[in-house]
Amino acid sequence: MLGRVEIKGDPQGAVQLQHAFKATALGRPLISPPPAIPMFDNNDLIGADIFR
């Protein structure tokens, strides 16, 4: 998430507005486990099949 506040000549007001922002998760997010990555070294590099 990215939010931007334009100063418009009032830097103090922009900072106050930034501090007033609040993000709240609704529910319980489900986080998938990371994909398995095969072990490799400089002699046995991973090929393009890593993107499958």
C-alpha positions as protocol buffer text, in pm:
chain_id: "A"
residue {
  index: 1
  type: MET
  ca { x: 0 y: 0 z: 0 }
}
residue {
  index: 2
  type: LEU
  ca { x: 129 y: 344 z: -87 }
}
residue {
  index: 3
  type: GLY
  ca { x: -19 y: 673 z: 26 }
}
residue {
  index: 4
  type: ARG
  ca { x: 96 y: 1023 z: -59 }
}
residue {
  index: 5
  type: VAL
  ca { x: 3 y: 1359 z: 93 }
}
residue {
  index: 6
  type: GLU
  ca { x: 55 y: 1681 z: -99 }
}
residue {
  index: 7
  type: ILE
  ca { x: 197 y: 1963 z: 115 }
}
residue {
  index: 8
  type: LYS
  ca { x: 24 y: 2252 z: -66 }
}
residue {
  index: 9
  type: GLY
  ca { x: 209 y: 2514 z: 140 }
}
residue {
  index: 10
  type: ASP
  ca { x: 120 y: 2357 z: 478 }
}
residue {
  index: 11
  type: PRO
  ca { x: 396 y: 2112 z: 577 }
}
residue {
  index: 12
  type: GLN
  ca { x: 273 y: 2086 z: 938 }
}
residue {
  index: 13
  type: GLY
  ca { x: -81 y: 2006 z: 824 }
}
residue {
  index: 14
  type: ALA
  ca { x: 54 y: 1742 z: 585 }
}
residue {
  index: 15
  type: VAL
  ca { x: 245 y: 1574 z: 868 }
}
residue {
  index: 16
  type: GLN
  ca { x: -64 y: 1580 z: 1091 }
}
residue {
  index: 17
  type: LEU
  ca { x: -268 y: 1420 z: 812 }
}
residue {
  index: 18
  type: GLN
  ca { x: -4 y: 1150 z: 762 }
}
residue {
  index: 19
  type: HIS
  ca { x: -14 y: 1068 z: 1134 }
}
residue {
  index: 20
  type: ALA
  ca { x: -395 y: 1041 z: 1120 }
}
residue {
  index: 21
  type: PHE
  ca { x: -387 y: 755 z: 864 }
}
residue {
  index: 22
  type: LYS
  ca { x: -463 y: 412 z: 1004 }
}
residue {
  index: 23
  type: ALA
  ca { x: -459 y: 75 z: 826 }
}
residue {
  index: 24
  type: THR
  ca { x: -656 y: -212 z: 973 }
}
residue {
  index: 25
  type: ALA
  ca { x: -676 y: -570 z: 846 }
}
residue {
  index: 26
  type: LEU
  ca { x: -1030 y: -694 z: 799 }
}
residue {
  index: 27
  type: GLY
  ca { x: -1041 y: -1061 z: 888 }
}
residue {
  index: 28
  type: ARG
  ca { x: -745 y: -1295 z: 906 }
}
residue {
  index: 29
  type: PRO
  ca { x: -525 y: -1299 z: 592 }
}
residue {
  index: 30
  type: LEU
  ca { x: -419 y: -1639 z: 458 }
}
residue {
  index: 31
  type: ILE
  ca { x: -52 y: -1646 z: 365 }
}
residue {
  index: 32
  type: SER
  ca { x: 54 y: -1919 z: 124 }
}
residue {
  index: 33
  type: PRO
  ca { x: 380 y: -2101 z: 194 }
}
residue {
  index: 34
  type: PRO
  ca { x: 673 y: -1998 z: -29 }
}
residue {
  index: 35
  type: PRO
  ca { x: 746 y: -2217 z: -332 }
}
residue {
  index: 36
  type: ALA
  ca { x: 1016 y: -2480 z: -300 }
}
residue {
  index: 37
  type: ILE
  ca { x: 1347 y: -2371 z: -455 }
}
residue {
  index: 38
  type: PRO
  ca { x: 1596 y: -2642 z: -543 }
}
residue {
  index: 39
  type: MET
  ca { x: 1945 y: -2613 z: -398 }
}
residue {
  index: 40
  type: PHE
  ca { x: 2206 y: -2480 z: -639 }
}
residue {
  index: 41
  type: ASP
  ca { x: 2561 y: -2349 z: -651 }
}
residue {
  index: 42
  type: ASN
  ca { x: 2784 y: -2178 z: -908 }
}
residue {
  index: 43
  type: ASN
  ca { x: 2856 y: -2509 z: -1083 }
}
residue {
  index: 44
  type: ASP
  ca { x: 2491 y: -2618 z: -1098 }
}
residue {
  index: 45
  type: LEU
  ca { x: 2281 y: -2303 z: -1160 }
}
residue {
  index: 46
  type: ILE
  ca { x: 1902 y: -2294 z: -1175 }
}
residue {
  index: 47
  type: GLY
  ca { x: 1761 y: -2260 z: -1528 }
}
residue {
  index: 48
  type: ALA
  ca { x: 1451 y: -2085 z: -1657 }
}
residue {
  index: 49
  type: ASP
  ca { x: 1233 y: -2372 z: -1528 }
}
residue {
  index: 50
  type: ILE
  ca { x: 1243 y: -2200 z: -1186 }
}
residue {
  index: 51
  type: PHE
  ca { x: 965 y: -1971 z: -1321 }
}
residue {
  index: 52
  type: ARG
  ca { x: 721 y: -2259 z: -1382 }
}
